[in-house]
Amino acid sequence: MDCWKQEESNTWTFPTLIICLCGFFSMLKPSEPFLTPYLTGPDKNLTTDEVTNQVFPVWTYSYLALLLPVFLITDYVRYKPVLLLQGISFIVTWLLLLFARGVVAMQMVEFFYGMVTAAEVAYYAYIYSVVSTDHYQRVTSYCRSITLVAATTGAVLGQLLVSLADASYFHLNAITLASVSLAFLCSFFLPMPQKSMFFHRRESSETLSRTDKTGATISCNTPPSCQEDKSSPSPDMGPAPEQQAGNAKPQHHVLRVLVQLSKDLRDCYSSRKLLHWSLWWALATAGFNQVLNYIQVLWDFRAPSHSSAVYNGAVEAIATFLSSVTSFIVQYVKINWDLFGELALGIFSTIDAVSLLLMHFTTNIWACYAGYLIFKACYMLLITIATFQIAVNLSMERYALVFGFNNFIALVIQTILTVVIVDSRGLGLDIVIQVSVINSLPIYFIKKQFT
């Protein structure tokens, strides 16, 4: 029996290694910091207005349309098929980037990249379905760290190739295609999970153990309805919907799970604290994603790539490194976040607003780079605090559900911004005015925070 337990404990290493390899190669994209110069350069010969108002908005619309369906399908098919789909979408994206031309073709690029982004949930959820709860913290650290290392490596590699080897943006995209193709090949070796978070729960001693551990960390300030772990059956309520799956028709089981998820959402958002942090999460993430999506356009406006040296890769590498550092040091800051968390939100949201104002008014590319570094570092610091504040009193299942829904609301806000201020069928504002509009999000939150 002891040998069997030892073998079970060692089964986490192989899937963790493979999923980390997938994460590394999928994030090793030296061409990504140079997307706008590539599209507006001689390779694709698009105008800045076409890129800003017709091409980039498609990613937001695609992501919004696919997020919820992919979120549910990912769990229903148990992750691996969606990881394979993400790999195919990666390859199609970069094949189109390399060999297709025209606005419509680049809009297709954005559509498939929206599929890639929507499928990212499978990367982080997969590992929890194939390892025991004892290894959750370790494998989470591995999976997140490897993506940060890959993103930094890709940005540095791209900058070195452009600055020192005078490599073309086409060759950077060819390297990226090779990298994402390796990620796709690695995903074939992933073991197929036997369980998932919502539709294929495994009722076992492991689940009960997780429930006990979760219950031990719950704060008495959280509403009782949000403290319950629905994965554990209650003697008064009878078997949970997941336990009845063997006796129910598949469509009835799916409906029952969806109803349970909606009840879980309602119970969790009945906590005023969780609702408050979730509201900030949605507003901040919407603004951050909007800045991230269009920052290269602003850089190209301040220092046109056809007549100036481009340091996008170096800036992205430094930004990723600073974000990693700020996120890491939060765990060592001995502060009562329940007491001072909202004050921290107000202070760092103000800094974010100032950095956006700097990017709006400055005409110096280096000041614009500096504003972006400050903006991203502050966002990552605050999102780490918000993640802890939201997740501390939730079970793993509700943690995934709440964060998925928060991201959906953020994407809805971002889509509204895109339709109104970016899309050519809306106002179609230039990039500088867009930055000032996005600046209203942290200012709005600051006003609500202190009034």
N, C-alpha and C positions, 0 to 999 in steps of 0.2 A: 504493500500500500504506500509506503514512504517513497519508493521508486516512482510510482505512478504520480504522486503529488509533485515530485521533483521534475518529472517530465512535463507536467502541466504548467509549472511555473516557468519553464524555459521556452514555451511555445510563443512567448511574446516577442522574442528577439528577431525571428525571421520576418514576420509581417511588419515590425517596426523598421527594420533595415530597408525593406522594399518600399514602404510608403515614404520613408525619408529620401530615398533615391528618386522616387517620383516627384517629391516636393522640390528637391534640389534642381533637377533638370528642367522642371516646368517653370521655375523662377529664374533660371539662368538665361536672361534675355538681354544680351548686350545692345540690341537694337532699340529697346523700348524707350530709353531717354531721348532718342533721336527720331521719334516718329513724325513729329510735325516738320522738321527740316527735310525728312525723306519725302513726305507727301507734297510739300510745296517746292521741292527741288526738281531737277531735270528728270529724275526717275519717273515721277508721277505727274508733275507739272500742274498741280491743282493750285488754285488761288487760296489765300488765307481765309477769305469769306466762305468759300466752298467747304473748306476743312472745318471751320468753326460752326457755321450755320446749317450745313447739310450733311456732313459726314459724322462728326463726333456725336451729335444728338441721338443717332440711331443706337449707339451702345446703351444709353440710358433707357430708351424705350424697350429694347430687346431684353435687357436685364430685368426690368419691371415685369414684363409679360411672362418671363420664364421663371422668376424666382420662386413663387409659391408652388407651381406645378412641379418644378424640379426638386424643391425641398421635400414634398410629399412622396414623389416617385423615388427619390433617392433612398428614403427609408423603406419603402414598400419593396423595392428590388434588391435591398441590402447592399447598397453602396458601390460595389465593384463595377456593375454595368455602367453606372453614371461616371465613374472614373475613366472607364474606357471611352465613353462618349465625350468626356472632356478632352481626352487625348486626341480623338479624331477632330474635334472642333479646333484645337490648337493647330494641328497640321493644316487643316483647311484654311484657317486664318492666315498663316504665314505663306502658304502657297499662293493665295490671292494677293497678298502684299507683294510678293516677289514678281508675279507674272501677269497680274491683271492690271488694267488701267481704266481710268474714268471714275466719275462720281458714284455711279451705281455700284461698280465693283468694290469701291472702298466702303460704301454703305453695307455691302454684304460682309466685308471684313468686320465691321463693327457689330453686325448681327451675330456672327459666329463667336466673336469675342465676348458678347453678352452671354452666350451659352457657356463659354469657359468660366466666366465670373459666377454665374448662377450655380454651376456645378462645384464650386470650391467647397461648399458645405460637405461634400462627400469626402474630401481629403481629411478634414478635421474630425468628422464623425466616424469614419471607417475604423480607425484604430481602437476606439472604445468598444467596438463590437467583437474584437478578436483578442483582447487582453483582459486580464482580471483587474478589478478595481485597485488592487495593491500597486499596480504599475501605472495608473492613470497619470499621476503627477510627473513621473519620469518621462513617459512617452510624449506627453503634451509638451514638455520642455524640449525634447528632441525635435518634434515635428515643427514647432514654431521657430526654434533656433536655426534649423537647417534652411528654412525659407528666407530668413533674414540674411544668413551667410550667402546664400545663392543670389539674392537680389543685390547685395553689396558687391559681390564678385562680378556679377554681370555688368553692373554700372561701371565699375572700375575697368573691366576688360574692354568695354565699349569705348570709354574715354581714351584709354591707352592706344587702342587701335586707330582711333580717329586722329589723335594728336601726334602720336609718334610714328605710326606706320602709314598714315595717310590713307587708311582703309575707307572704302566707299560705304555709304549706308546700305547699299544692296548687299554687300558682303556681310555686314553685321546681321542683316535679316536672314541670310543663308545660314549663318552660325546659329541663330536662334531657332530656325527650322530644324536643324540637326539636334539641338538640345531638347526641344519639345517632342521630337520623334523618339528620342531615347526614353523620355518620361513615359510615352505611350507604350513602348516595348516593356518597360519595367512593370507597368500596371498589369500585364498579363500574368505575372508571377505572383500576384497577390492571392492569398487564400480566400475562398469565398466564405463570408461570414455566415453563421448559422442563426444569428439573431440580429435584431435592429432595435432602435430606441423606442419606437411606437407600435409598429404593425407586427413585429415578430419578437416580442419580448419572451425571454426564457425565465420562467418562474423557477428559481433554484435558491439554494442556500446563499449563493453569491449575491442575488438580488436582495434577499432579506438582510444580508450583512451590510450592503450599501445603504439600505433604509435605516438601519440602526445607526450607522455612522453619520448619516445626514441629519437624523433627528437629534443627535447629540450636539450638533453645532448650531441649532436653530435658536435665534434670539427670541426672547419673550415679547418683544415689541412688534413682531410680525403677526398679522392676522392669522388665526388658527386655520382658516381655509387655505392659506398659502403655505402652511407648514406641513400639510399632509403630503405624503409621497404616494401618489396614486398607483404606483407599481406594486404596492403592498396591499393585499386583500384585507378588508375589514371584516371582522366576524359578524358585525351587525348589518353590513351592506351586502353580504354575499360575495360571490366571485366577481372579480374585475372583468371588464369586457375582454381583455386580452386572454383571460383564462377560459373564456367561453368560445374562443375562436375555433377550437376543434369541433364543437357541436353546432356552429353557426355557418351559414352560407358566406362565401367570401365577401359578397357585396354588403351583407349585413354587418360583417365584422369591420369593413372599411368605414361604413357609416357610423358605427358605434365608436370607433376610434376618433373620427372627426368630431363627433359630438363631445367626447371626453376632452379633446384638445381645446375646444371652445370654452368648456367649463373651466378648465385649468387656467386659460388666459384670463377669464373673468375673475377668478379667485385671486390670481397673482396681482393683477392691476387694481384690486381693491385696496392694496397697500399704498398709502399716499407716498411713502418714501420711494418705493419701487417705481411708482408712476412718475414722480418728479425726476429721478435719475434717467428713466427711460425717455422722457420728453427731451432732456438735454442730449441724450445719446442720439436721438433721431435728428434733432436740429443740427448738432455738431457734425454728425456723419454726413448729412446731406450737403452741408457747406464744404466739408473736407473733400468729399468725392468730386464735387463740382470744381473746386480749385485744382485737384489732382488731374482732372480730365482736360482742363484748358490751360494749365500753367505753361506748357510749352509754347502755346500760341502767344501768350503774353511775353515770354522770353524772346520769341522770334520777332515780336513787334518792337521790343526795346533794342534788340541787337540782331538785325536780320542775318540769318544763317548764311546767305549767299555772299555777304560782305564782311562778316565778323567771325572770329574764332568761337566755336561752340563748346561750352563746358557743362552741358546738361548732365552727362554721365557722372562727372566729379561731384556735382551738386547733389544728385540723387544718392550717390554713395555716402556722402557726408550726412545727408538728411536721414538715411536709413540707420546709419551708425548712431547718430544723436538720439533718434527715436528709440533705439534699442537700449541705450544707456539710461534715458529718462524713465522708460518703462521698468527697467531692472532696479533702479534705486528706490522706487516707490516702496518696495517690500521692506526696505531698511529704514524708512522714515517713521519714527515712533510718534505718530499723531493719531488722535482719536478722530477718525474720518467721519464718524457719525455726528461729531460736534463741529468739526471744522471743514467738512467736505464741501458744503455749499459755499463757504467763504473761498475755498480754493477754486471752485468752479467760477466764481465771480472774478477773481483776480486773474486767472489764466485765460478766461474768456476775453477779458479786457486786453490782455497782451496779444491774443489772437486778432482781435479787432484792430489794434494798433499796427500789427504786422501787415494786415490786409490794406490798411490805409497807406502804409509805406509803399507797398507794391502798386497801389493805385496812382499815387502822386509822383513817385520818383521816375526820372528818365534814365537813371544810371542802372545798368544791368547788374552790377555787383550789389547795389542796394536791394535790387529786386531779388537776387539770389539769397541775400541775407534775410529778407523778410520771409521768404519761403522756408528757410531752415528753422527760423523761430516758430513760424506757424505750425509746421509739421511736428516739431519736438513738443510743443505745448499740447497739441491735440493728442499725441500718443501718451503723454503723461496723464492727461485727464481721462482718456478712454480707459486706461489701466485702472484708475481709481473707480470709475463708473462700473467697470466690469466686476470688480470685487464687491462693490456696494450692492449691485443687483444680484450677483450669484451667491453671495454668502449664505442666504437663507433659502435657497432653492435646491431641489433634487436635480440630478443630472438631466432628467427628462424635461423638467420645467425650465431649467437653465437653457437648454437648446431651443425650446419653444419660445421663450421670452426674447432671446437674442435674435432668433429668426424673425419674429414679428417686429421687433424694434428696427431691424435692418429694412424690413419691408416698408415701414412707415417712413424711414429716412429716404428710401428710394422714391416713394410717392412724392415727398417734398422736393426732391431733386428733379423729378420729372416735371413737376409744376414749374420750377425755376427754368428748366430747359425749354419747355413749351412757350413760356411767356417772354423770356429775355434772350434766349439763344437761337431758337429755331427760326429759319428764314420765313416761316409761315406765321410767326409771332412778331415780336418787336425786332428781332435780329440785331440786337445791340452789339457794338464793338467790344472787344475783350476788356478794355480799360473800364468801361462803364459796368460791365458784368461784375468785375471785382468789387466795385463799390456797392452793387446790389447784394452780392453774397455777404459783404461786411455787415449788412443789416441783421443777419441771423445771430451772431454773437451779441450784437448790441441789443437786439430784442430780448435775448435771454438775460442779459445783465439788468435790463430795465425790470423784467419780471422778478428777478432775484432780489432786488433791493427796494421794491415798492410794494 
